[in-house]
Amino acid sequence: MCAEPRAAIPLYLMAKAPRAGQVKTRMRPELNAETAARLARLMLEQTVENACRHWPGEVALCIWPRAGHPAFTRLAAKHQLAVTVQADTDLGGRMLAALDRGIARAGGAAVMGCDVPHCPGEVLAAAHALLARGENPVGAAEDGGFYLLGLRRADAALFDGVRWSGPEVLDAVRARAAAAGVRLGDLPPLRDIDRYCDLQWLAGVDAAYQPFVD
């Protein structure tokens, strides 16, 4: 349970409300809007459970949109999570705002999406350990992005001008980090669950997702 005492370094889970027609749109046409929303809710729930079990620091929900969703309310109450609202800007700006909040309070912070509910617990523990040692962990996603980023200092230069929808997101962030003198430490790569073929793969390793591909 996230109610137990924790070390200071926070992990912000960047979570979008699982509303039909607004999430997992790349799963179409195999999944309709309502089924995609149910999938997104399950992934959110598993991500929170996993983070609360394995992240040694504080876990917080960083939600969008501001109005929230009943799923957020239930998860926050169940795990006694802090809830913050994502900044009204692009993805880089939203992550930067969350990181800046945690760094100002704890000297380090991490952000993570909800597309890798299968993230091994040892990876989360390793990311926290790197941050605690003053390093900056990043976990590559197989689609060219990243699923987790931890920083000891917030630097807007890392995200400036990045095209967040392309396959070279992590390469762009790495290049900007190098130019800013920020050394990123690697975590194991993971597969984002964005497309139906990704979901089929996930259903093969986690039976909870099998009903979505039957």
Salt bridges, closest charged atoms under 4 A:
GLU49 OE1 - ARG53 NH2 3.97
GLU49 OE2 - LYS78 NZ 2.67
GLU49 OE2 - HIS79 NE2 3.42
GLU58 OE1 - ARG105 NH2 2.87
ASP115 OD1 - LYS24 NZ 2.56
GLU135 OE2 - ARG133 NE 3.35
ASP155 OD2 - ARG153 NH1 3.06
ASP186 OD1 - ARG174 NH2 2.59
ASP194 OD1 - LYS24 NZ 3.73
ASP194 OD2 - ARG26 NH2 3.48
ASP198 OD1 - ARG191 NE 2.78
ASP198 OD2 - ARG195 NE 3.27
